[in-house]
């Protein structure tokens, strides 16, 4: 899904009402709270996820799902965000 807008993420991002910079800061803060203090997301990376459809590495999809779930008051899954889970073998499920 690279090169095309991630419409699922874009739609939820619009509903959440964050700026790209706000989301980047929230991802960093939430990742640290989840035991990943080394994660460093910035505005340009958020833009690539939304506008170019890039899939972030773990643990970012889980962090995003937690943030959107909290913000929107309903369960938001990794799939809801337009990301595909990979199994242990790395193959798409």
SULBEL-V913505 format. One record per residue. N is the residue number from 0. RES is the residue in one small letter. PSI is psi in whole degrees, -180 to 180 (none if undefined). Layout:
n/res/psi
N/RES/PSI
N/RES/PSI
This chain:
n/res/psi
0/x/33
1/x/140
2/x/-11
3/x/150
4/x/135
5/x/93
6/x/-32
7/x/-49
8/x/-41
9/x/-42
10/x/-46
11/x/-36
12/x/-43
13/x/-41
14/x/-36
15/x/-30
16/x/18
17/x/158
18/x/166
19/x/-37
20/x/-41
21/x/-45
22/x/-41
23/x/-46
24/x/-41
25/x/-40
26/x/-46
27/x/-45
28/x/-47
29/x/-39
30/x/-42
31/x/-42
32/x/-26
33/x/9
34/x/19
35/x/65
36/x/-16
37/x/-13
38/x/132
39/x/94
40/x/144
41/x/177
42/x/-41
43/x/-33
44/x/-43
45/x/-42
46/x/-42
47/x/-37
48/x/-43
49/x/-55
50/x/-29
51/x/-4
52/x/21
53/x/143
54/x/122
55/x/156
56/x/160
57/x/142
58/x/12
59/x/-45
60/x/-40
61/x/-39
62/x/-46
63/x/-43
64/x/-42
65/x/-43
66/x/-46
67/x/-36
68/x/-47
69/x/-45
70/x/-42
71/x/-10
72/x/26
73/x/160
74/x/126
75/x/121
76/x/169
77/x/-40
78/x/-37
79/x/-30
80/x/-2
81/x/13
82/x/147
83/x/131
84/x/148
85/x/140
86/x/-175
87/x/-34
88/x/-7
89/x/-3
90/x/148
91/x/140
92/x/none
